[in-house]
Amino acid sequence: MISAMLKRLWLFTSCILLWLGGVHAQASWAVRLYAPTDGRLLKVDSDGLILEDDRLPLLTGYSFYPFDVTFSPDGTYVAYVLSASDRPDQLIVYDTRQNSIIYHQNITQIGSEIITASRRLFSEDGRTLAIGYLTEGGWEIAIIDLTAERITLIFRSGLLAQNLPDVDTAAPIVQAYRDGQVYFTLVTASENGQIIPIGGYVWNTRSNTISPTQAYTTLHADTFWPADEVVQAEYLRQWPAANQQPNVLTVYIPTIDQRIPIYHAAGGTVLFARFIANGENILASTINASGLPEWRIISRDGRASQWQTAHRGIISSIMGTADGFLYTADVIQSDGNSYTTLYHVTDNDEILLWQSDNGQTLRLVWLGDGQLSATEHDTWAILDDIVIANPTVTPTATPTSNEWQAWLYQSDGSLQLIRQGQTLETLQLPLSDGEDYPLQIAISYDGRLAAYVAYRQGRPSALQVYDLAEQRLITRYALPHDDSAYIPSQSMERISDGRIFAEFNSAVAIGFGLGEVGWQVSVIDLESGEVSHTLRYDDEVMARYEPRSEFGVVPVIQHFRAGQIAFTLHNPGLLSPPYPAYIWDIRSGDVGITRDYQNPFSDILPTTGEVVYATTEPNLPYSQAFTRPQLNALYVYSPLLNASFPFHNWEANSHVSPMFIQNGERVLTGRVDETGAFDTWWVIERDGTEIAPLEQLSFQDAGMTADGFLYIPRASTSSLNIWHMNTREGGTREQVWQGERVGQAQIAWVGYAAPPPHYREWAQLLPPQTGVTIATSNTLQTGESATVNTTNGDVLLVRLGPGAGYSVATRLTQGTRVALLEGPQEQEGVMWWRIRTPSGVEGWVAAMADGIRTLLPASP
């Protein structure tokens, strides 16, 4: 039902459009024009010359082309949906260079088949595509890997641990897919058939979380991609409107995560808007006070001027350029036939570039936007100095929901899914004959997969990965059978959370010891079940570090993201200072030392990637009374800064087992005195403020919730209890679940509905220190070439100077070959290289981003 209504909505919007009648780009550009009547696809350059003349293919059984299509950023791939009354809808991805279909799939009950040229469903590199659709009882958004030709990640609306409106008939309209995040608008249908936007949301595919966003709260949106600004036509009740039609233009500004009103139509109606002139202005279609259509150009300071066109015909599409904008106009002749004209408008000229044959009507569906630039623009004016009624959450805002669900594991292999104190499901993890269960397991951040080590006669036998949703074993990785493998203190007891899983649950990493000497880290691909990468203590890449390799040393996996694995070498039987922690880039094979995981007992906040841990800091006050290492400082690693720094210090005590609580807003840490006796648990703010001790609190395991944490008290009784501590409301506690104790218990996973708030700034008791130093056998050299190294569709920013404060000159995708002109040069702890791109653009790039080397030596 919604699918059909969305189609009618898009057709209605298009009919209205037909009725209505810094560093700038170089002179050359190209556009693509599409004809819905016969699927014709043209590529036209800035001189009006046809570069390509193609036609989209139809599948057997389909007779009609879609009204609109969407292109990848570079114009290579085009996605569209074919519909027929007697068969399922088909999503098609067509390669314009190879003139072939590279992907197609049935998408019955699709919700985002209203594909439009203004929405970017492809990732920046064009290798993946995001699409939303309806299912029985809900909806889904899928990420399709076009290289692997399969869906690699799905978000399901039924996932309980997300903050989504409870609307049975909601449908997702994907608006943008960039930086690993999918922006979409949820819509529903009213009783009279109107499509009503519910709100804008963003799905972070790396952390698999959903959050509200001020961008794309309506369907009438256009994006200035270099700056990620979004202009929308929407109804705001503060200003006059015609029958509650969209009456105001708002602009979403990502730097403040807020949208502001910039223009109110005098006649009370704004039909749609487009960014023009490199994002400096907006061209809007409005209805004036006399009820007549009118085009107006709105500048960033809110001033509006009427645009008087010289065209003959009805405007059908508009796209902004660096120096103005392009538009197509359909000219209807006396015999009923029509043709399309393409115009280029600048400050001084309106030039007819191209005209179609008679009987052909086409519209703009792609403009090469590589020439557009996020130069410094004027500040947006706020209409009447009034911020819209529903701004983004403030730093003191309380999350919208405290509901939670948790997986409880006991060492007899049983798992119970508990929601708000009620047991929803009970599972038994599988084992082979003669094997025993571990004391703890690891569950992926989305609550989907459980990883655990099976034991045989007290020694590790195999790593198993179990799909909790489908209730099936998907991977079994046999550890060495010569009794040489060991994992001290039972498998993943050191780290028992989702950090051992790669993004999208595509792989899992495990570290273990090798007999009398040595250790190994293995990466298991969860699709094939095979080991994809291995790092051993005696590999050549480790030789430069002379790593510890005596008996008892084992690698503890600290994170697995963006193709890199961080691990800490640890011997639980020794109290000596910690061994080094390492970063292993599984793609290049390089290994580096990191100071971000000096203590294996760390905690990670999945939504931000921040890591909190306790360590010895001699540059902060400490006590001489300790006979063992005093962990006098709480440190945090910030991926945003790619650096670590202390935010809390105890001079007379030692920290133990810090963990994030209360939606990541605070940290819980244990306090130990100089004799080694445990004192109590303390709640610490991000700014280092000590909130209060939690008196008489003793627990064996805990897990974070939106308003505090769940914990299992230390007890020897036959019953097993789970308690909830509400730190948001002063530390009130209550028992929320009781059951039978059948083994050592673990709160293996907690999911909850509250989105991440705007966190307070961390205190910085010492200057931040860059965390990673990677040594490589093939170092970068001035005068040589390098290739851009990014992950998950990220782009590398090329700036006009060596520093994050300089303007962006261009953006480079994975694999781009560049020339190294100068460097490395350090600025504020970050190393920069001056490079030249294949197109001749020169600028500076950071050598590291989010712990990843951005440039790798190029092959000869």
Beta strands, then each sheet from edge to edge (+ up, - down):
strand 1: 30-35
strand 2: 40-45
strand 3: 50-55
strand 4: 70-71
strand 5: 77-84
strand 6: 87-95
strand 7: 100-106
strand 8: 128-135
strand 9: 138-145
strand 10: 150-156
strand 11: 171-178
strand 12: 181-189
strand 13: 195-204
strand 14: 209-213
strand 15: 221-224
strand 16: 229-234
strand 17: 248-253
strand 18: 258-264
strand 19: 269-276
strand 20: 281-287
strand 21: 293-299
strand 22: 304-306
strand 23: 314-320
strand 24: 325-332
strand 25: 338-345
strand 26: 350-355
strand 27: 363-367
strand 28: 404-410
strand 29: 414-419
strand 30: 422-428
strand 31: 442-443
strand 32: 449-456
strand 33: 459-467
strand 34: 472-478
strand 35: 485-486
strand 36: 507-514
strand 37: 519-525
strand 38: 531-536
strand 39: 554-561
strand 40: 564-570
strand 41: 581-585
strand 42: 591-594
strand 43: 603-605
strand 44: 610-615
strand 45: 633-638
strand 46: 643-649
strand 47: 654-661
strand 48: 666-672
strand 49: 678-685
strand 50: 690-694
strand 51: 699-704
strand 52: 708-713
strand 53: 719-726
strand 54: 732-740
strand 55: 745-752
strand 56: 769-770
strand 57: 772-775
strand 58: 785-788
strand 59: 796-799
strand 60: 808-812
strand 61: 817-827
strand 62: 830-836
strand 63: 842-846
strand 64: 848-849
strand 65: 852-853
strand 66: 855-857
sheet 1: 3+ 2- 1+ 27-
sheet 2: 4+ 5- 6+ 7-
sheet 3: 8+ 9- 10+
sheet 4: 11+ 12- 13+ 14-
sheet 5: 15+ 16- 17+ 18-
sheet 6: 19+ 20- 21+ 22-
sheet 7: 23+ 24- 25+ 26-
sheet 8: 30+ 29- 28+ 55-
sheet 9: 31+ 32- 33+ 34-
sheet 10: 35+ 36- 37+ 38-
sheet 11: 39+ 40- 41+ 42- 57+
sheet 12: 43+ 44- 45+ 46- 56+
sheet 13: 47+ 48- 49+ 50-
sheet 14: 51+ 52- 53+ 54-
sheet 15: 63+ 62- 61+ 58- 66+
sheet 16: 59+ 60-
sheet 17: 64+ 65-
end
